[in-house]
Amino acid sequence: MEDTEGNALGAVTPLDALANVHRRRRQPQPSEAPSLNVADTEVELAYRDDYGHTGEDD
């Protein structure tokens, strides 16, 4: 097989459609979201680092 410029991409292997039907596939796993406070955005964290402000005394 070649790309549009004529460079070799590798050997082509025919698909075995019957074997492909019975192949075990991984089920998608739900991603675990990190547990952050709503106020723990990058901006809030930088603000706290710069000014020492916790946001709790507003």
C-alpha positions in Angstrom: 0.0 0.0 0.0 1.2 3.5 -0.8 0.3 7.0 0.2 -0.5 9.8 -2.2 3.2 10.5 -2.8 4.1 6.9 -3.6 5.8 6.1 -0.3 5.3 2.6 1.0 3.0 2.3 4.1 3.4 -1.4 4.7 1.9 -4.7 3.7 -1.9 -5.0 3.3 -3.6 -7.9 5.1 -7.1 -9.0 4.0 -9.7 -8.8 6.7 -11.1 -12.1 8.1 -14.7 -11.0 8.5 -15.8 -14.2 10.3 -13.0 -13.9 12.9 -13.7 -10.2 13.3 -17.3 -10.9 14.2 -16.4 -13.1 17.2 -13.6 -10.9 18.5 -13.9 -9.9 22.2 -14.0 -6.1 22.6 -13.4 -4.0 25.7 -16.5 -2.3 27.1 -16.1 1.4 27.7 -15.4 2.3 31.3 -16.9 5.5 32.8 -14.2 8.0 33.5 -13.7 9.1 37.1 -13.9 12.9 37.4 -11.6 14.4 40.0 -13.3 15.7 43.1 -12.7 19.4 43.1 -14.7 22.2 44.8 -16.5 24.5 42.4 -14.2 27.3 43.5 -11.1 25.2 42.7 -10.6 26.4 39.2 -7.1 27.3 37.9 -8.0 31.0 38.3 -9.1 30.5 41.9 -6.0 28.5 42.8 -3.7 31.2 41.2 -5.6 33.9 43.0 -5.2 32.2 46.3 -1.5 31.6 45.7 -1.0 35.3 44.8 -3.2 37.0 47.4 -3.7 34.3 50.1 -7.4 34.7 49.7 -9.6 31.7 50.6 -12.9 33.1 49.5 -14.6 32.1 52.7 -14.7 35.5 54.3 -16.7 37.2 51.6 
